[in-house]
């Protein structure tokens, strides 16, 4: 470790995220704030993020299944996620 800082912080676990569907569970988000209200950290136990390779696979899936990319919504993403879980 090059630097260690010890300070008083506010930890909040009141925020909820997710829609409640299979691939977007509702979960409790832990946030850490400085005493002046500046958010300095966040923990999401199951983030809804995709890496670059996931996005490339999704784009190929959209093309292979002849979906109109301009009309995709969250249901399209859920269909893709369902297809890779099989």
TAPEDA-V176143 format. One line per field, one symbol per residue. ss: DSSP state (H for helix, E for strand, L for the rest). burial: + if it has 9 or more other C-alpha atoms within 8 Angstrom, else -. Layout:
ss=???
burial=???
This chain:
ss=LLLLLLLLEEEEEEEEELLLELLELLEEEEEEEELLLLEEEEEELLLLLLLHHHHHHHHHHHHHLLLLHHHLLHHHHHHHHHHHHL
burial=-----------+----++-----+++++++++++----+--+-+----------+--+--++---------+----++-++-----
